[in-house]
Amino acid sequence: MKTKLTPLEELRREKEIVRRECAESGYRLAEHWSYLSNNVGSLLFQSGVDAILKKFGFGSTQSRKEDEAPASNNLLGTLNTYYPVVWEIVQPLLWNYLIKKIKSIFSGKKKKKRRNDDD
C-alpha cells in the first residue's frame, strides 16, 4: 500500500479541496443574498425605525450583553454595523422622493396642448 503521495497527487487533492470550499462558500453567499433580497424591505424599514428611535433617545446602544460575541460574523450583524452609513446615504433620496410626491398631490399634472397640423 502506498502511503506517500507524489507532489502531483498532493496538488490534485488540494485542488479538489479548494474547489469544494469554493462551492460551499458560493452556496453560503447565495443563501445570504437570497435572504437579503427577500427581506430588503423589512430590513431597511427596521433600520430606519431604529435610526429614528435613536435620534429621539429611545434606542439603546447597549442592547448586547458584555459576554456575548459580536454579531459581525453574520450578514445581519454586518448590516447592523453599517446601517447608519447606509441611512445617511438613503435619507436624502427618501426626502427627495417624499417632497416630489407631496408636490404632485397639490399641483396635479398639466396637460400638454397638442398642435394640430391645420393651425
N, C-alpha and C positions, 0 to 999 in steps of 0.2 A: 504494500500500500504506500502510495506516495504522499508524504506529509508536507513536503516543502513545495510551494508553488513557484513557478517561474515568474519573472518580472512581468511578462506579458499577461499571464493569467491573473496576477495581482491587479494590474491595471484594468483588465476587463471586469473583475469583480468590483473594484472601486467605482468604475464607470456605471455599473448596474446599480450599485448602492446610491450613487448620486442621482441617477435617473429616477429611482423610486422616491428619493427625498424631494426632488423637484416636482414630481407628480403629486405627492402628498401636500406640499406647500401650495401648489396650484389649486388643489381641491379646497384647502382651507381658505385661500384667498377668494375663490369663487363663492364659498359659503358666506364669508364676511360681506362680499359685495352684494350678494343676493339679499342678505338681511338688511343691509344699508339701503338698497334700492326699494325694498318692500316697506321699510319703515321710515323713510326720509321725512315724510310729513310730520309724523308724530315726534321724531327726534328733534326736528327744527322747532316745532311748536313747544316742546318741553324745554328746550334750550332757551327759547325766547321768554317763556314764563319764568324760568329760573333767573334769567338776567334781570327781568323787570322786578321780581321779588327782591333780588339782592340790592337793586337800586333803592328800593324803599326800606331796606333793612330787615326784611323778613327771611331772607335766605341765610342759612347757616354755613359758614366756611369750614367748620369743624364737624362735618357730618360723619366722617370716618373715625373709627377708633384708632388710637395710637399704635396698638399692636397689630392692626390689620395691614396686610400688604397693599401697596398702592395699586389702583385699578388700571394702571397704564399698560398692563400686559395683555389687554384685550382691546377690541375695536371700540367698545363703548367708553372705556377708560380714556382712550386716545381722543375720542370726540369730546368727552367732558373736559379734557385738558385744553383743547383748542377752541371750544365753542365761544369763549369771549372774543377771540380774534375773528372768528367767522361772523359773529354777531356784529362786530364793528364794521365788517365789510358789507353785510347784508342789510343792515339798518338803513343806510341812505337809499338803497334800492327800494326797500319797502315803503319808506316815506314818499319817495317819488311816485311810486305806483298808487299809493293811497291818495295823494294830492290830485293826481290826474283823474282818478275815479270820482272824487268829490267834485272836481271842476266839471266833469262830464255830466254829473247829475244835475247841476244847476244851469249849465249852459246849453245843453242839448246839441244835437248835430245840425249843422247848417247844410241846407240842400244846395247843391251846385246847379246853377241855371245852365241849361244846355242851349247852345246856339243852334238855331235852325239854319240850314243852308240858304233858305229863302230870305232871311233877314239881312 
